Amino acid sequence: MRYSRLLLALLIAPFAACDDEDTNAPPASDVTTSGSTFTPPALVLAANDSTASWYITNGPHNVTWEDATPPSSNITTGTYQRTFVGANNTTYRYRCTIHSTDFTTGMVGSVFVP
């Protein structure tokens, strides 16, 4: 009996410290910069979300769109946002022109809007 209680306590203990919500995690519609990469490199917006944010902390970086949407300025530290209007099952590719030469290599990313 004593061993079964101990076993139960050992099995439950790792889950007791877990929260359902991580208050330090950025929202799912956020992209951050790390060195010369965007994280996550491929963002999928929720069905009811049409805005994504880029948090740049180690720039300069910029967000330049393949679809000719006006790019962000070169940002050293700050936030850039884009709202996707009328998008439906569309993938938008972007890059940092400082750290990539095209939309397939270097500091690149994409946003899928359902």
C-alpha positions as CSV (number, residue, x, y, z in Angstrom):
1,M,0.0,0.0,0.0
2,R,2.8,2.4,0.9
3,Y,4.6,1.7,-2.4
4,S,1.5,2.3,-4.4
5,R,1.0,5.7,-2.8
6,L,4.7,6.5,-3.5
7,L,4.3,5.4,-7.1
8,L,1.2,7.5,-7.5
9,A,2.9,10.5,-6.1
10,L,5.8,10.1,-8.4
11,L,3.5,9.8,-11.4
12,I,1.5,12.9,-10.5
13,A,4.3,15.2,-9.4
14,P,5.5,16.3,-12.8
15,F,2.0,17.3,-13.8
16,A,1.2,19.2,-10.6
17,A,3.7,21.9,-11.5
18,C,2.3,22.5,-15.0
19,D,0.0,25.4,-15.8
20,D,-2.5,25.2,-18.5
21,E,-1.3,28.6,-19.8
22,D,2.3,29.8,-20.1
23,T,2.1,33.5,-19.4
24,N,5.7,34.1,-20.6
25,A,5.1,32.6,-24.1
26,P,4.4,35.0,-26.9
27,P,1.0,34.7,-28.6
28,A,0.7,32.3,-31.4
29,S,0.6,35.1,-33.9
30,D,4.0,36.5,-33.0
31,V,7.4,36.2,-34.7
32,T,10.6,37.0,-32.9
33,T,14.1,37.5,-34.2
34,S,17.1,35.4,-33.1
35,G,20.4,36.2,-34.8
36,S,19.5,36.1,-38.4
37,T,16.4,34.0,-38.2
38,F,12.7,34.5,-37.7
39,T,11.1,32.3,-35.1
40,P,8.9,30.6,-36.0
41,P,9.9,30.6,-39.7
42,A,6.4,29.5,-40.7
43,L,3.5,31.1,-38.9
44,V,-0.1,29.8,-39.2
45,L,-2.6,32.3,-38.0
46,A,-5.7,31.1,-36.1
47,A,-8.9,31.1,-38.2
48,N,-10.2,34.1,-36.3
49,D,-6.9,36.0,-36.2
50,S,-5.8,38.3,-39.1
51,T,-2.9,40.2,-37.5
52,A,0.7,39.0,-36.9
53,S,3.4,40.8,-35.0
54,W,7.2,40.8,-35.4
55,Y,9.2,41.6,-32.2
56,I,12.7,42.6,-33.2
57,T,15.3,42.8,-30.4
58,N,18.6,42.3,-32.1
59,G,18.4,44.3,-35.3
60,P,18.7,45.9,-37.6
61,H,16.1,43.7,-39.5
62,N,13.2,44.4,-41.7
63,V,10.2,42.6,-43.0
64,T,9.9,42.8,-46.8
65,W,7.0,41.0,-48.5
66,E,7.0,39.0,-51.7
67,D,3.4,40.3,-52.5
68,A,4.6,43.9,-52.8
69,T,3.0,45.0,-49.5
70,P,5.1,48.0,-48.2
71,P,8.0,46.7,-46.1
72,S,8.8,47.7,-42.6
73,S,11.7,50.1,-42.0
74,N,15.0,48.8,-40.7
75,I,14.3,48.1,-37.0
76,T,16.9,47.7,-34.4
77,T,14.5,47.2,-31.5
78,G,10.7,47.4,-31.9
79,T,7.6,45.9,-33.2
80,Y,6.1,45.6,-36.7
81,Q,2.6,44.4,-37.4
82,R,0.7,43.3,-40.5
83,T,-3.1,42.7,-40.8
84,F,-4.2,40.4,-43.5
85,V,-7.5,41.5,-45.1
86,G,-9.6,39.2,-47.3
87,A,-7.0,36.4,-47.1
88,N,-8.3,32.9,-47.5
89,N,-6.0,29.9,-47.6
90,T,-3.1,32.1,-48.6
91,T,0.6,31.9,-47.8
92,Y,2.6,35.1,-47.7
93,R,6.4,34.9,-47.9
94,Y,8.7,37.6,-46.4
95,R,12.3,38.1,-45.8
96,C,14.8,40.5,-44.1
97,T,16.7,42.1,-47.0
98,I,19.7,42.7,-44.8
99,H,20.1,39.0,-44.2
100,S,18.8,37.3,-47.3
101,T,19.0,37.7,-51.1
102,D,15.7,36.1,-52.0
103,F,12.6,34.6,-50.5
104,T,14.0,31.1,-50.2
105,T,17.3,31.4,-48.4
106,G,18.7,33.3,-45.5
107,M,16.4,35.2,-43.1
108,V,13.0,34.2,-44.5
109,G,9.6,33.3,-43.3
110,S,6.0,32.8,-44.2
111,V,2.5,33.4,-42.8
112,F,-0.4,31.2,-43.7
113,V,-3.8,32.8,-43.3
114,P,-6.7,30.2,-43.3
